[in-house]
Amino acid sequence: MASGPNYAEYSDRELVDAFESIDAESYPQRYQSLCELMESKQIVYKSDNNTYTLHDEYAHGVTDDWDESDLPTTQYITDAPEPQYDKDGNYIPNQVPLQARIVNSLFAIVIIAYGSYGVYFGELFVPIARNLSIIIYGPATVIMLLSIIAASLTMIIEIVDHYDTRDNEHTYYKFARISASIGVVSFIAAIVVGFSSGAEIY
């Protein structure tokens, strides 16, 4: 009787999940069978050193039967992550959509640059609410920059988690929570210090 999963019944997404999580050394025959099937479906290709590699459209991407909404995604700060596994018990790495990765990267760069600008010139315009903003001066800008760096770190952690396929998203979640907490506390402290040193309200 044949043992192991029946990869012929897997969807493309499930095949990629299995490919990325299978232990090739522990299950060499299962790995070879999986790779040969995926090669016949043009999901992977065999390189010169006889290793199998996902085609670009399958590596962290979406395919015809792979709806991005079906991918495990991170829920930073709000919800603790729940590890997900395929029907054979293989861990499915969580994914961060490409658009979110790009937005996170750009936003982190922009706000750090803006905060650094404020520290350099000694004043920083800070939106508080829809119709409320303040300008802080001196030491308050340095504290606000710390808050900005913490917020940026939270976004960067999310990106790093996307590329780390190990079952350790809880670690990233904890770091993100700590970073976010530092950001909130620093933001409040910056506002308090700002008002004590002559902040202007708009």
Secondary structure, 3 states (H helix, E strand, C coil): CCCCCCHHHCCHHHHHHHHHHCCCCCCHHHHHHHHHHHHHCCCEEECCCCCEEECCCCCCCCCCCCCHHHCCECCCCCCCCCCEECCCCCEECCECCHHHHHHHHHHHHHHHHHHHHHHHHCEEEEEEECCEEEEEECHHHHHHHHHHHHHHHHHHHHHHHHHCCCCCHHHHHHHHHHHHHHHHHHHHHHHHHHHHCCCEEC
